[in-house]
Amino acid sequence: MYEKINVDLMNNTGIRVVDLRSDTLSKPTPEMREAMYRATVGDDVYGEDPTVAELEKRAAELLGKEEAVFVASGTMANLIAIMVHCNQRGSEIISGDCGHTFKFEQGGTAQIAGVHTAVIKNNEDGTFSIDELRKRIRKNPDFHEPISSLIIVENTHNICGGKVLPLEWLEKVQAVAHEHNIPVHMDGARMMNAAVYLNVPPSRLAKDVDSVCFCLSKGLGCPVGAILAGTSGFIANARRVRKAIGGGWRQAGIIAAAGLVALDKMIDRLREDHDHAYQIAKDISNLKSELFRVNLDEVHTNIVIMHLDERINPKEVQARLATVYSTDPVKVSVRCSARDDWIRFVTWWEIGDEEVDWATRRIISILQEFEHKFKYPPRSKL
Ligand SMILES: *Cc1c(COP(=O)(O)O)cnc(C)c1O
């Protein structure tokens, strides 16, 4: 029997848990589990898994690229893309300073690929300055300098709160890259959210980049996997690199089957997740709090970033949201991620209307508690 596992009753105490830390917590849908059970499989290293082949073909079509390869994770897809594009020693990539490959992939670019990264400050919308990009590209580098070999863009932008890159900006990046004959890779872990937000086919987003990847295991609900796509030549090299880093897999059709369901059933429905995120954001914004701020214009997709006043410790708010006392008016434990001066809530298919309703009531109640505490601080002892 399938059950909603994330949104469960906490230790049978009757306390509901709504876990909004990340869409990577999404579980495969009942339909995916059924498809996985029935999947036809073979040895994919031998190129004989028909379900993997079908997924790769369908994904390439969706992205408007010649070919695609199914890999274990978004991190692996990015690493492979970097290793293929930067196959010359002394290569350098240019990336935003809040980029996932720069910040959150353990420096695999340097550690494994042996590639240097030049960063440009990211704007709040996930873009970076085109002028700065021009400056960073090393023209006719002499032997002191690395060789500019790849530009990376991220869509939606993770750290920037799931923001969607403007299409005109992508075109500008492509134009500069083309001028200097440097490829562009799009880390599109959540690019399907971007496509839904802009109401364009995913191939439109991938049009201005040479290679692109997306995660099947986030909002699309698959248990594991990501897709990397590009030209046939690029993908042939990507398959070689994938094997070298231990990513050649065997009867992977079992998980590719879930990917096929995701492509059919899980993309258009991302709109619901965006609506849910907006609903959470709107309720917080309606508080008109000076301590907790959400900018509604910034909520493009399934991620809500709540900015905290510097006097408030995000970890404290995070712990308070999760811990339910018998005296609490709303007995729901809400989990979220907390970093620096912000808190993040993320939605996906298992977070339905009801869960959003519980979560917002709880969030509002706890934020009001903090507001009250700050307005009427306990009197210090005389
Ligand atoms: C999640 C994410 C990745 C990494 O994907 P994994 O499948 O977790 O390895 C890469 N880039 C971005 C922008 C992401 O959000």
The ligand as a Tripos MOL2 file, in Angstrom:
@<TRIPOS>MOLECULE
LIG
   15    15     1     0     0
SMALL
NO_CHARGES

@<TRIPOS>ATOM
      1 C1         19.9910   20.0830   -6.7980 C.3       1 LIG1
      2 C2         20.8480   20.8140   -7.7330 C.ar      1 LIG1
      3 C3         21.9580   20.2140   -8.3370 C.ar      1 LIG1
      4 C4         22.4540   18.8400   -7.9520 C.3       1 LIG1
      5 O1         21.5770   17.8340   -8.1590 O.3       1 LIG1
      6 P1         21.7310   16.4520   -7.3580 P.3       1 LIG1
      7 O2         20.8400   15.5600   -8.1560 O.co2     1 LIG1
      8 O3         21.2680   16.7160   -5.9780 O.co2     1 LIG1
      9 O4         23.1580   16.0520   -7.4400 O.co2     1 LIG1
     10 C5         22.6650   20.9390   -9.2570 C.ar      1 LIG1
     11 N1         22.3240   22.1940   -9.5490 N.ar      1 LIG1
     12 C6         21.2740   22.8120   -8.9980 C.ar      1 LIG1
     13 C7         20.9440   24.2040   -9.4020 C.3       1 LIG1
     14 C8         20.5010   22.1480   -8.0560 C.ar      1 LIG1
     15 O5         19.4660   22.7730   -7.4860 O.3       1 LIG1
@<TRIPOS>BOND
     1     1     2 1
     2     2     3 ar
     3     2    14 ar
     4     3     4 1
     5     3    10 ar
     6     4     5 1
     7     5     6 1
     8     6     7 2
     9     6     8 1
    10     6     9 1
    11    10    11 ar
    12    11    12 ar
    13    12    13 1
    14    12    14 ar
    15    14    15 1
@<TRIPOS>SUBSTRUCTURE
     1 LIG1         1 GROUP 0 **** ****
